[in-house]
Amino acid sequence: MTITQLQYVLAVAEHRNFTVAAEKCFVTQPTLSMQVQKLEDELDLLIFDRSKKPISITEAGQKIVDQARNIVNEAARIRDIVDQEKGFIGGTFTLGIIPTIMPTLLPMFLKPFINRYPKVRLIIKELSTERLIANLLEGHLDAGIAATPLRNEQLTERPLYYEPFVGYVPDGHRLAGLGKIRPEDLDLEDILLLQDGHCFRDGVVNLCKGGFRLDSDRFQLESGSFETLVKLADEGLGMTLLPYLHTLDLGNGNRDNLRFFQEPPPAREVSLIYHKKELKFQITESLKEVIASVVRGAIAFQDVKIISPTLQGNRKQPR
């Protein structure tokens, strides 16, 4: 039994196809198949049921796959220890980022990070919170960036920053005359929201009075774009809430429609997340340092102090 054989088993378990698994492992399909077969012969047990399409994992095979993942991760940890001792920061690092954070945060930290750590090859994936958690637990990501808390006992969450919510209120809206707004000023009936599945939408719903929204008799919107929400607000179809970093790219005319919250403003906690087994820890630490440094100045705006991301009363934490 070898680490390479276990890596091949994990690839087949993930893709349920020997040809695709071989491509991902950069070997020929006969080579991968032979090694998996050799391991099955050694164990005198079938890991995969090849009679089904796609290939399925046998009941006993699933236990072997789970243990193989642990062994491969522990082997990788040995390399991490050696790298840390040598002070080496390099290698491939796969990072997942949720859609409401990716467009604003990635351009801020990517260039400074790759310039500072040229030996690190970042693979960046845009994933929903649900998929990001699943990929972290299955070992397909080294780390993720998402709104927290996620409350998963297998994951470590290290806050990077607290991002305030900002109102986008067009002329003619009932709140347009206010200098600053309060959570109790909001009403879900006139707020444009992201589509279901976005955690920022959940945060807005939790923030607003009532905590639920009736279906509009005018239109039904399913969009994952803050830019779309802003344009619809400009057409007089309501107001919306934006994460603060998204407001930095607005034009001067649009910025006149921004309404900040009275202190302390509601905010979402954005964290760097990784498995508690913390592989590639030296890269994770470097990534956290770079992101925290570039965001720190951007979030400290207009002398507004972010006291806490916790909302007033019994409202839930925005995400």
VEXDREN-2710 file (C-alpha; in Angstrom, 1 decimal):
% VEXDREN-2710
k/r/px/py/pz
1/MET/0.0/0.0/0.0
2/THR/1.4/3.4/-1.0
3/ILE/0.4/7.0/-0.6
4/THR/0.2/7.3/-4.4
5/GLN/-2.3/4.4/-4.5
6/LEU/-4.4/6.1/-1.9
7/GLN/-4.3/9.4/-3.8
8/TYR/-5.6/7.5/-6.9
9/VAL/-8.4/6.0/-4.8
10/LEU/-9.5/9.4/-3.6
11/ALA/-9.5/10.8/-7.1
12/VAL/-11.7/7.9/-8.4
13/ALA/-14.0/8.4/-5.3
14/GLU/-14.4/12.1/-6.1
15/HIS/-14.9/11.9/-9.9
16/ARG/-16.5/8.4/-10.1
17/ASN/-14.7/7.9/-13.4
18/PHE/-11.3/6.3/-13.9
19/THR/-10.5/8.3/-17.0
20/VAL/-11.3/11.7/-15.4
21/ALA/-9.4/10.6/-12.2
22/ALA/-6.3/9.8/-14.2
23/GLU/-6.4/13.2/-16.0
24/LYS/-6.6/14.9/-12.6
25/CYS/-3.7/12.9/-11.3
26/PHE/-1.7/13.5/-14.5
27/VAL/-1.2/9.8/-15.2
28/THR/-2.6/7.4/-17.9
29/GLN/-5.9/5.7/-17.2
30/PRO/-4.3/2.2/-17.4
31/THR/-1.7/3.2/-14.8
32/LEU/-4.2/4.5/-12.4
33/SER/-6.6/1.6/-12.9
34/MET/-3.7/-0.9/-12.4
35/GLN/-2.7/0.7/-9.1
36/VAL/-6.2/0.8/-7.7
37/GLN/-6.7/-2.8/-8.7
38/LYS/-3.4/-3.7/-7.1
39/LEU/-4.5/-2.1/-3.8
40/GLU/-7.9/-4.0/-4.0
41/ASP/-6.0/-7.3/-4.5
42/GLU/-3.7/-6.6/-1.6
43/LEU/-6.7/-5.8/0.6
44/ASP/-8.7/-8.7/-0.9
45/LEU/-11.7/-6.3/-1.0
46/LEU/-13.5/-4.3/-3.7
47/ILE/-13.4/-0.5/-3.1
48/PHE/-15.4/0.4/-6.2
49/ASP/-18.3/-1.2/-8.0
50/ARG/-17.4/-0.9/-11.6
51/SER/-20.6/-2.5/-12.9
52/LYS/-22.5/0.8/-12.3
53/LYS/-22.4/4.0/-14.2
54/PRO/-21.1/6.2/-12.7
55/ILE/-18.8/4.0/-10.6
56/SER/-20.0/3.6/-7.1
57/ILE/-18.2/3.0/-3.8
58/THR/-18.9/-0.1/-1.9
59/GLU/-19.9/0.0/1.7
60/ALA/-16.5/-1.2/2.9
61/GLY/-14.8/0.9/0.2
62/GLN/-16.3/4.1/1.7
63/LYS/-14.6/3.3/5.0
64/ILE/-11.3/2.8/3.2
65/VAL/-11.8/6.1/1.3
66/ASP/-12.4/8.0/4.5
67/GLN/-9.3/6.5/6.1
68/ALA/-7.3/7.1/2.9
69/ARG/-8.2/10.8/3.1
70/ASN/-6.9/11.0/6.7
71/ILE/-3.6/9.2/5.7
72/VAL/-3.0/11.4/2.7
73/ASN/-3.6/14.5/4.8
74/GLU/-1.3/13.4/7.5
75/ALA/1.4/12.7/4.9
76/ALA/0.9/16.2/3.6
77/ARG/1.3/17.5/7.1
78/ILE/4.8/16.1/7.2
79/ARG/5.7/18.2/4.2
80/ASP/4.1/21.2/6.0
81/ILE/6.3/20.7/9.0
82/VAL/9.4/20.5/6.9
83/ASP/8.4/23.7/5.0
84/GLN/7.8/25.6/8.2
85/GLU/11.1/24.5/9.6
86/LYS/12.9/25.8/6.4
87/GLY/10.8/28.9/6.3
88/PHE/9.5/28.0/2.8
89/ILE/6.2/29.5/1.7
90/GLY/5.2/28.0/-1.6
91/GLY/3.3/25.3/-3.5
92/THR/-0.3/25.1/-4.7
93/PHE/-3.0/26.5/-2.5
94/THR/-6.7/26.3/-3.3
95/LEU/-8.9/29.0/-1.9
96/GLY/-12.7/29.3/-2.0
97/ILE/-14.5/32.7/-1.8
98/ILE/-18.3/33.3/-1.6
99/PRO/-19.9/35.4/-4.4
100/THR/-20.8/38.4/-2.3
101/ILE/-17.1/38.8/-1.2
102/MET/-15.1/37.7/-4.3
103/PRO/-15.7/40.8/-6.6
104/THR/-14.5/43.3/-4.1
105/LEU/-11.9/41.5/-1.9
106/LEU/-10.0/39.5/-4.6
107/PRO/-8.8/42.6/-6.6
108/MET/-7.6/44.1/-3.3
109/PHE/-5.3/41.3/-2.1
110/LEU/-4.4/39.1/-5.1
111/LYS/-1.7/41.2/-6.6
112/PRO/0.0/42.1/-3.3
113/PHE/-0.1/38.5/-2.3
114/ILE/1.4/37.0/-5.5
115/ASN/4.0/39.7/-5.6
116/ARG/5.0/39.0/-2.0
117/TYR/4.9/35.2/-2.3
118/PRO/5.8/34.3/-5.9
119/LYS/6.3/30.6/-5.1
120/VAL/2.7/30.1/-4.1
121/ARG/0.3/29.1/-6.9
122/LEU/-3.2/30.2/-5.9
123/ILE/-6.2/28.4/-7.3
124/ILE/-9.3/30.5/-6.5
125/LYS/-12.8/29.2/-6.8
126/GLU/-16.1/31.2/-6.3
127/LEU/-18.4/29.0/-4.3
128/SER/-21.6/29.3/-2.3
129/THR/-21.3/29.1/1.5
130/GLU/-22.8/25.6/1.4
131/ARG/-20.4/24.3/-1.3
132/LEU/-17.4/26.0/0.4
133/ILE/-18.1/24.2/3.6
134/ALA/-18.5/20.9/1.8
135/ASN/-15.3/21.4/-0.1
136/LEU/-13.3/22.2/3.0
137/LEU/-14.6/19.1/4.8
138/GLU/-13.8/16.9/1.8
139/GLY/-10.3/18.3/1.4
140/HIS/-10.8/20.0/-1.9
141/LEU/-10.0/23.4/-0.5
142/ASP/-7.1/24.5/1.6
143/ALA/-9.0/27.5/3.0
144/GLY/-12.1/29.6/2.3
145/ILE/-13.3/33.2/2.8
146/ALA/-16.9/33.6/3.9
147/ALA/-19.3/35.4/6.2
148/THR/-19.2/33.8/9.7
149/PRO/-20.1/32.3/12.1
150/LEU/-20.6/29.0/10.3
151/ARG/-20.7/27.0/13.5
152/ASN/-19.0/23.9/12.2
153/GLU/-17.0/22.0/14.8
154/GLN/-14.5/20.7/12.2
155/LEU/-13.6/24.2/10.9
156/THR/-11.5/27.0/12.3
157/GLU/-12.8/30.6/11.7
158/ARG/-10.3/33.5/12.0
159/PRO/-12.0/36.9/11.5
160/LEU/-10.4/39.1/8.8
161/TYR/-12.6/42.2/9.1
162/TYR/-16.1/43.4/9.9
163/GLU/-17.8/44.9/6.9
164/PRO/-20.6/47.4/7.6
165/PHE/-23.9/47.4/5.8
166/VAL/-24.7/50.5/3.8
167/GLY/-28.1/51.7/2.5
168/TYR/-28.5/52.6/-1.2
169/VAL/-31.5/55.0/-1.2
170/PRO/-32.4/56.7/-4.5
171/ASP/-34.1/60.1/-4.8
172/GLY/-37.8/59.9/-4.1
173/HIS/-37.5/57.0/-1.6
174/ARG/-39.1/57.5/1.8
175/LEU/-35.7/57.4/3.4
176/ALA/-33.9/59.7/1.0
177/GLY/-34.1/62.7/3.3
178/LEU/-32.4/61.0/6.2
179/GLY/-28.8/61.7/7.0
180/LYS/-28.2/58.3/8.6
181/ILE/-30.6/55.3/8.9
182/ARG/-31.4/52.8/11.6
183/PRO/-32.3/49.2/11.3
184/GLU/-35.8/50.0/12.5
185/ASP/-36.2/52.3/9.5
186/LEU/-36.0/49.4/7.1
187/ASP/-39.0/47.6/5.6
188/LEU/-38.6/44.4/3.6
189/GLU/-41.5/45.5/1.4
190/ASP/-39.3/48.1/-0.4
191/ILE/-35.9/46.5/-0.2
192/LEU/-34.4/44.8/-3.3
193/LEU/-32.8/41.6/-2.3
194/LEU/-30.3/39.1/-3.7
195/GLN/-31.8/35.7/-4.7
196/ASP/-32.2/32.9/-2.2
197/GLY/-29.0/31.1/-1.3
198/HIS/-26.9/34.2/-0.7
199/CYS/-26.0/34.6/2.9
200/PHE/-26.0/38.4/2.5
201/ARG/-29.7/38.2/1.7
202/ASP/-30.3/36.3/4.9
203/GLY/-28.4/39.0/6.8
204/VAL/-30.6/41.7/5.4
205/VAL/-33.8/39.8/6.1
206/ASN/-32.6/39.2/9.7
207/LEU/-31.9/42.9/10.0
208/CYS/-35.2/44.2/8.8
209/LYS/-38.3/44.4/11.0
210/GLY/-40.7/41.5/10.5
211/GLY/-38.0/39.1/9.3
212/PHE/-40.0/37.9/6.3
213/ARG/-41.1/39.2/2.9
214/LEU/-44.4/38.9/1.1
215/ASP/-44.1/38.1/-2.6
216/SER/-44.2/41.2/-4.7
217/ASP/-47.3/41.6/-7.0
218/ARG/-45.1/43.6/-9.4
219/PHE/-42.1/41.4/-10.2
220/GLN/-40.0/38.6/-8.9
221/LEU/-36.3/39.1/-8.9
222/GLU/-33.7/36.3/-8.9
223/SER/-30.3/37.9/-9.2
224/GLY/-26.9/37.5/-7.5
225/SER/-25.6/40.9/-8.6
226/PHE/-25.4/44.0/-6.4
227/GLU/-24.9/46.0/-9.6
228/THR/-28.4/44.9/-10.8
229/LEU/-29.9/45.9/-7.5
230/VAL/-28.4/49.3/-7.7
231/LYS/-29.7/49.9/-11.2
232/LEU/-33.2/48.7/-10.2
233/ALA/-33.1/51.1/-7.3
234/ASP/-32.2/53.9/-9.6
235/GLU/-35.3/53.1/-11.6
236/GLY/-37.4/53.8/-8.5
237/LEU/-38.2/50.1/-7.7
238/GLY/-37.0/50.3/-4.1
239/MET/-33.8/50.6/-2.1
240/THR/-31.2/48.1/-1.3
241/LEU/-28.4/47.3/1.2
242/LEU/-24.7/46.8/0.1
243/PRO/-21.6/45.5/1.8
244/TYR/-19.3/48.5/2.4
245/LEU/-16.6/47.4/0.1
246/HIS/-19.1/47.2/-2.8
247/THR/-19.7/50.9/-2.4
248/LEU/-16.1/51.9/-3.2
249/ASP/-16.6/51.2/-6.9
250/LEU/-19.8/53.4/-7.2
251/GLY/-19.6/56.5/-9.4
252/ASN/-19.9/59.9/-7.8
253/GLY/-23.6/60.2/-8.7
254/ASN/-24.4/56.9/-7.2
255/ARG/-22.5/57.6/-4.0
256/ASP/-24.8/60.5/-3.3
257/ASN/-27.5/57.8/-2.7
258/LEU/-25.5/56.1/0.0
259/ARG/-26.9/56.2/3.6
260/PHE/-24.8/55.0/6.4
261/PHE/-26.2/53.6/9.6
262/GLN/-26.1/55.2/13.0
263/GLU/-23.3/53.9/15.2
264/PRO/-22.7/51.1/15.8
265/PRO/-23.6/50.1/12.2
266/PRO/-24.7/46.5/11.5
267/ALA/-21.9/44.6/9.9
268/ARG/-21.0/41.1/8.7
269/GLU/-18.0/39.2/10.0
270/VAL/-15.7/38.0/7.2
271/SER/-13.3/35.2/8.1
272/LEU/-10.6/33.0/6.8
273/ILE/-11.8/29.4/7.3
274/TYR/-9.9/26.2/7.2
275/HIS/-10.0/22.6/8.5
276/LYS/-8.9/22.2/12.1
277/LYS/-6.2/19.8/10.8
278/GLU/-4.8/23.0/9.3
279/LEU/-2.7/21.8/6.4
280/LYS/-0.4/24.4/4.6
281/PHE/-0.6/26.5/7.7
282/GLN/2.3/28.8/6.6
283/ILE/0.4/29.8/3.5
284/THR/-2.8/30.3/5.5
285/GLU/-1.0/32.7/7.9
286/SER/0.6/34.6/5.1
287/LEU/-2.8/35.0/3.3
288/LYS/-4.5/36.2/6.5
289/GLU/-1.7/38.8/7.0
290/VAL/-1.9/40.2/3.5
291/ILE/-5.7/40.4/3.4
292/ALA/-6.0/42.0/6.9
293/SER/-3.4/44.6/6.0
294/VAL/-5.0/45.7/2.7
295/VAL/-8.6/45.8/4.0
296/ARG/-7.8/47.5/7.3
297/GLY/-7.5/51.0/5.7
298/ALA/-10.5/50.5/3.5
299/ILE/-12.9/49.6/6.3
300/ALA/-11.8/52.5/8.6
301/PHE/-14.0/55.1/6.8
302/GLN/-15.4/58.4/8.0
303/ASP/-14.2/57.8/11.5
304/VAL/-17.0/55.3/12.0
305/LYS/-16.0/52.7/14.6
306/ILE/-17.3/49.2/14.2
307/ILE/-18.0/48.3/17.7
308/SER/-19.6/44.9/17.1
309/PRO/-21.2/43.0/14.3
310/THR/-24.0/41.9/16.6
311/LEU/-27.3/43.5/15.8
312/GLN/-29.6/45.2/18.2
313/GLY/-32.1/43.2/20.2
314/ASN/-32.5/39.6/19.3
315/ARG/-31.9/39.9/15.6
316/LYS/-29.5/37.4/14.1
317/GLN/-26.0/38.0/13.0
318/PRO/-25.8/39.1/9.4
319/ARG/-23.8/36.9/7.1
END
